[in-house]
Amino acid sequence: MFDPANKQHRAYFYEFLERGTWGRCPYRFIIQEGHRDSLVIQIQKMLLNYYINAEFQSNQKSKESVDKKIKPLYNVNDAVKSI
């Protein structure tokens, strides 16, 4: 089965798109049960999900690291106590 996280699988799919044949691919990818799409469309959907998840996970991590670096100028609780 095609694994979008596997760099070799992605390379062989890219080669298929360039050449139009699976001739040099040592793997035999199969359509998952319940899918009505062609193998190529199924792989494209898997890659789309993989890259979207990777992008949002990296954005979340970078946002968290930025949030940790930003320090407030004052603590709201200290300001309320002084009133």
MODELLER restraints for C-alpha pairs under 7 A, 6 or more apart:
rsr = mdl.restraints
at = mdl.atoms
rsr.add(forms.Gaussian(group=physical.xy_distance, feature=features.Distance(at['CA:1:A'], at['CA:29:A']), mean=5.09, stdev=0.5))
rsr.add(forms.Gaussian(group=physical.xy_distance, feature=features.Distance(at['CA:1:A'], at['CA:30:A']), mean=5.74, stdev=0.5))
rsr.add(forms.Gaussian(group=physical.xy_distance, feature=features.Distance(at['CA:2:A'], at['CA:9:A']), mean=6.49, stdev=0.5))
rsr.add(forms.Gaussian(group=physical.xy_distance, feature=features.Distance(at['CA:2:A'], at['CA:29:A']), mean=5.76, stdev=0.5))
rsr.add(forms.Gaussian(group=physical.xy_distance, feature=features.Distance(at['CA:3:A'], at['CA:9:A']), mean=6.44, stdev=0.5))
rsr.add(forms.Gaussian(group=physical.xy_distance, feature=features.Distance(at['CA:4:A'], at['CA:10:A']), mean=6.24, stdev=0.5))
rsr.add(forms.Gaussian(group=physical.xy_distance, feature=features.Distance(at['CA:4:A'], at['CA:46:A']), mean=6.43, stdev=0.5))
rsr.add(forms.Gaussian(group=physical.xy_distance, feature=features.Distance(at['CA:4:A'], at['CA:47:A']), mean=5.58, stdev=0.5))
rsr.add(forms.Gaussian(group=physical.xy_distance, feature=features.Distance(at['CA:4:A'], at['CA:50:A']), mean=6.32, stdev=0.5))
rsr.add(forms.Gaussian(group=physical.xy_distance, feature=features.Distance(at['CA:12:A'], at['CA:25:A']), mean=6.04, stdev=0.5))
rsr.add(forms.Gaussian(group=physical.xy_distance, feature=features.Distance(at['CA:16:A'], at['CA:22:A']), mean=5.53, stdev=0.5))
rsr.add(forms.Gaussian(group=physical.xy_distance, feature=features.Distance(at['CA:30:A'], at['CA:39:A']), mean=6.90, stdev=0.5))
rsr.add(forms.Gaussian(group=physical.xy_distance, feature=features.Distance(at['CA:31:A'], at['CA:39:A']), mean=5.53, stdev=0.5))
